[in-house]
Structures are given as C-alpha cells and as structure tokens.
Amino acid sequence: MRKLLTASVMSASLAFAALTMAVGSTSANAENWDMPTPYPEGNYHTQNVQAFAKEVADLTDGGLTITVHSGASLFKMPEIKRAVRTFQAPIGEILLSAYGNENAVFEADGIPFLAAGFDNAWKLYQAQKPVLEEVLAEEGLMLLYTVAWPGQGLYSKTAVSSMSDMSGVKFRAYNAATSRLAELMGATPTTVQYAEVPQAFSTGVVSAMLTSATTGVDVQSWDFLDYFYTTDAMHPKNAVFVNKAAFDALPEAQQNAVLTAAKNAETRGWETARKAGDEAAATLAKNGMTVGAPGDQLKTEFGEIGKTMTGEWLEKAGEKGQEIIGAYNAM
C-alpha cells in the first residue's frame, strides 16, 4: 500500500515539475494560490487564515498572494485534502479529525477526554506533530500550522443528566470519533457536515451534537437547540497545509515568508481560540440557551466513554498511536 502511495506521489510530483517547466518563463512574476477553507468569514479560523495570507503577501511584496475561498465555496471540506494533494489547489485548511478514516493519526485530538483543556491540547499537539508531519509527507503534503477549537460541548434540545437521556437520540457526527461517541452514548450517529447543520436540525435529521461554542454561534444554534453543556471533551484542530512540490517550487525567500507567516498564525490562532470559547458560550446564553457544566453523573459516564475510546484508538493506530500517547504522557 505504501509503495503504491509513494509511487502516486512521485507521479504527481513529476507532473507538477513538468507543469512548472512549461510555465517557467512566468516563474519570476507574481503568483497567486487559491486556498479552500471550510468555515465562514466570521469564524476565527477563517479570519486567522486571512491574516496569514495578508502576511505572506506583505513579506513577499506581492510576489506570492493567497486567495482565501471560505465557507467551502471552492471545495467541500471532505474534498480539500485531496484537492491539495492533486494540485487542484496548492494550499488548504481542514479539520484534521474529519480524516480519521484515512489514518488514525489524524484523529488523535478527537478522542474525548484524552486531553481536555487548552494546555493539554497543546501538549498533545506537540506529541502528535512529528508523526502527523511524517504521514502527510507520504502524500506529498507539508504541514504549515494548526489551530485548536475551543472545548467541545454537548448540545441538546432537551436537558441531559445522564446517558440514559441520550438513548435513541439522533446525534450529529462529523468524523469517525464522534460517530463512535454517539454509539457509546446510546445515540444514533448521523453524519452532517458543518454547512448542513442548521438544515439538519431544523428538519429533524438530528437533535443533538458535540461541538464547540464557536460553532454553535456560527450556525446560530439557539434557533433549534436549548442546552449547551461545557464538557470540554476535546479540542480538535484545524490544519493548514501545502502541496510540498508547490512549496518547493517557490523561491527561497517566498518559502521563508510562508513559514514565518505560518508560525505567527499558529501562535495567534491558539491565543484567539482560548478567548473565542468563553465569548461564544456567553453569546449562546445571551440568545436564550441554557449554558452550564454537566452534572456529576454525566461527567463520570463521559469519562468512562473516554477511556474506552482511547483504548480503541490505540488498537487502531498501532505503533504510531503508541508513539503519540507515550510522548504525551511523558510531558
């Protein structure tokens, strides 16, 4: 399998090299990269990407510009990674854990209660990063930076005091981990992508979900939900990454500009995420939702589910998973 993947990446790289040679006469001119992103203009992830793109343009004196296509307007989120790998777009942003079915390494930050809270989420990222970079490199991709989401909380139309209240509830899933979480909760998982959330709730396709307060504000969850429990279950990360061959084709000065802007975007993004969660939770409450911590029984039951899912993930992730968890526990 790896040989086939490597061969595919090499073939794609050769194709890109040929394309670069074909347009070599224009290589000294300003270049523009289209960048698909999955979230709307008002989301802090998108705003951070736009600041990153502006800094790249400033540092290169306009030699490299990045046009941000927000709100899944260029590619839907499940399509973005493949689009970057196949040169349909040289750079993109994804929710890492949404690709857990491709490789368990992508969903390390999607395991509930493995690394609750921003400090633990950052430690998990440091443990995950070397393995993540290796996995992406096998596909001809290069990680630029990540930014976490605020802690994931439980949204529901009705009050939830224990897992028995979730029995049979149609639960919005957005990756393999949230699907499994729903199963362990006794709920029924239904895959609903970000842009489809309001319609799915309004039409009764789902009636509960686990996601951040920030997402709840983005989709105006108060229009169709009444409760938000601040479980801080996990902090999934968005990743911004680039096609390695496209990056390598840039002049060295432009490469350095991209790396500098990426480093700044990561620092800025994580700092913003910490503030965004509190502000978003306050907005949910202001718009009539009941916002608060889960009760003791619900906390205990979620903790047991977290232990189960961590064990299952380690079996699936194998040596790479053991490497990540070992490094995380050593911090």
N, C-alpha and C positions, 0 to 999 in steps of 0.2 A: 504494500500500500504506500509506504513512504517513498519507495523508488518511483512509483507512478506519479506521486505528488511532486517529487523533486523534478522529474522529467517534464511535468506540466509547467512548473515554474520556470525551468530553463527555457522551454519553448516560448513561453510568454515573454521572457527577458530578451530572447533573440528577436522576437517580433517587434518589441519596443525599440531595441537597438537599431533595427532596420528602419523603423519609422523615424527615429532620431536622425539617422544619416540622411534620410530622404529630405528632411527639412532642415538640414544642418546650416544652410545659408541664412536661416532666420534665428539661429540659436542666440545670437547676440542681442536680439530685440527683446522687448518686454514680453513676459509670458504670463498668461492667466490660467489659474487652476480652478475648475469647478469643484465645489465641496458640498456634497449632500449631507444634510443633518436631519435628524428625525423629529426635533422638537420645535415649538413655535417661537416667534420673535421675542415674546415676553419672558420666556424661560431663561433662567440664569446660565444654563449650559450654552444656549444659543448666543446669549449676549457675550459670554466669555469667548466663544469661538469667533465672534465678530471682532472682539478686541484683539485676539490672536492674529486674525487676518490683517487688521489695520497695522499692527506692529510689524508684521512681515513686510508689508508694502512700504512702511516708513524706513525700516532698516535696509531695504534694498533699493531705496529711492525710486520705487515703482517698477523695478526690474522684475519682480515677481508679485503678482496680485492674486488674491484668492477670492472668488465669488461664492459667498455662502448661500446655499439653497436650503432654507429652513422649512420646518413643518412637513418633511417627507415629500416635498414638492418635486424633487428630481428623481429620487428613488425611495421606495418604502424602506423602512428600517431593516427588515429581513433581507433586503436586496443590496444594501450598501457595501457590505464587506466584499461580496463577490464582484460588485461593480469596480471597486478599487483594485482588487486583485487582477481583473481582466482589462484594466486601462480604460474603462468607460468613464472613470473619474480618478484623478491621481491621488486624492485625499478624501477622507470622510470621517464621520463620527458615528459610533454605535453604542448601544447598551451591551456591554460585554456578556452579561449572563444570558442574554437572549440567544446566544450562540452555543449554549451549553451542550446541545445535542451534537454539535460538531466535535467538541473537545471539552472534557470536564474541567480543564484548567480555566476556561473562560467563566465558569460559574462559581469559582471559589468564594467570591464575595456575595453570592446569592444564597448561601447556606444560612438559614435562620438561626440567630443567637450564637453563631460561631465567633463573631467579632462585633458585638454591639457597642455603639458609641464611636465617635469620630477618631479618638485616639487609637482604639483597637483596629478600626477600619484602616487607618494609615499604616499600622504595623503589618496588617495582613497584606496590604498592597506591596510593601517592601519585600515581604516573603514571596509573594506571587510574581513580582515583576520579572526576575531573571528567567523564570520558567515561561511566563507569558511571552517575553521577547523571543525566546527560542522557538516556541510554537508558531508565532506569527512569521518569523523568518523563514520557516519551512514553506510558507505560502507566498514568499516574496513580498512580505509586508513588514513595516517597521513602525513600532510604537513611538509616538511623539509625547503624549501625556494622557493622564486620566484625571477625572474629577468625580468625586463621590456624590451620591444623592443623600439628602437628609434621611434619618432613620425611617424605615418602612413601618407604617402603622396600619391597623385594621380598620377598614371602612365597612359599615353595615347599615341597612335600612332599619334594623331593629336592634335593641340592646343585646349585648353578648356578655354573659357572666361566666360561661363555661363552654367547652367544646360541644356539649350536647345541643347548644343553641345553633350550632353550625351544621347540624345533621341535615343532609339533603339540599343545603343552600347552593345555588348556582354561583360559583366563585370565579372571578376573572383571573385567568392565568396569562402570563406574558413570557414565560420560559419554562424549562423542564422543572426547575426547582419549585416554582410557585404551583405548578400542576401537582407535584408530589406533596407539597404542603397541604393543598386542598384535600387530597385523598386522605392524608393522615388526620386532618381535622374532621373528616366525615362529610365534607362538602363535595360538590360536583364541579370539577375543573372545566372551564370553557375558555379557550384561547381567544383573547380580544387584544388587538394591537392598540397602541396609545391613541391614535387618531380616531379610533372607533368607540372609545369608552363611553362618551355621552349617549350615543345612539343605543349601545348595547344595554345600558342601564334603563334608558327611557322606554325601550321596547320589551324589557323583562328578560333579555337573554342572560343577564347576570344580576345579582343583587348584593354582592359583597366583593371586596378586593383588598389586597395588601399592597400598599404603595406609599410614596412619601406625601407629606402635607403639601409640598410644592406641586406635585402632580395634581393633587386634589384641587388646588387653586386654579391651575391651568385649565382643567376640564369643568370648573365650577360645580364641584361635586355636591354642593348644597342644594342644587336643583333636583337631585334624585336620591340623595342619601342623608341620613340624620345623625350618624355616630362616627367618630374617629377616635380610635384608641392608640395612644402613643407607645406602641410596643418597642420601637427602635430595634426591630427584629434583625435587620441587616442594613448595610449601606452599599448597595450595588453601585458600580462605577460606569460612567461613560468613558470611552476611549477614543482618542483622535489618533489616527494612524495614516501612513502614507505608503504608496506603492514604492518599494525600495528602488526599483530601476528608475522611476521618475525622479526620485530624490537624488540618486547618484548622477543623473544627467544634468543636475543643476551645477552652476559654477560654485566653487568652494565658498565664496563669500555669501552666496544665497543659501547654501546649506547651513552655514553658521547662523544666519539670520533666522531661519526656520527653527533651529534648535534653541536659540536664545528665546524666541517668542514662545516656544512650547514650554520651556522651563518656567517662564513668567506666568503663562496661562495656567499651569498646574498649581503654582503657589496661590495665585489669585482665585482660582476656581474652588480649591479646598477651603480657603478662608470664607468665600462667599457662601458656600454650602452650609457652613456652620450657622451663619446668620439667617439664611433663607428658610431653614426648617422652622425656627421659632416664629419668624414673621408670618410664614404661611399658616401655621397652626392657629395663630391669632386671627388671621383672616377667615379661616374656617369657622371659628367661634363667632366672629363678628357677623357672619352671614347666617347664623342660626343653628349651626351644627353643635352637638354635644361633644366636647373635646376633653379627654382626660386619660389618665393611666388605666391600664387594665386591672381588674381585681386580682387578689392573690391566687384564686383557683385557676383563672385563665393564664396568669403568669407561669404557674407551675406546669400546667399542661403544655403550654408553648415551649417551655424548657425541655420537657421530655421529647417533644417532637424534634427540637433542635438536635438533641443527642442522637436520635435515630437517623436524621438526615445527614449529620456529619459522618456517621459510620458508613452509611450507604454511599456517600460521595467518595470516601476514601477507597472503598472497594472498586468503584468505577474509575477513579482517577489513577489508581495504581501507584507506581514509584514517583511520578510527578506530584501526585497528591500528597504522598508521604513527605516529599521534599518540602512542599509548601507549608504543611501543618507543622513539620518539625522545626522549620525556620521560624515560624510564627510563635510557637510555644517557647522557643529559646530567647525571644526578645523580652 
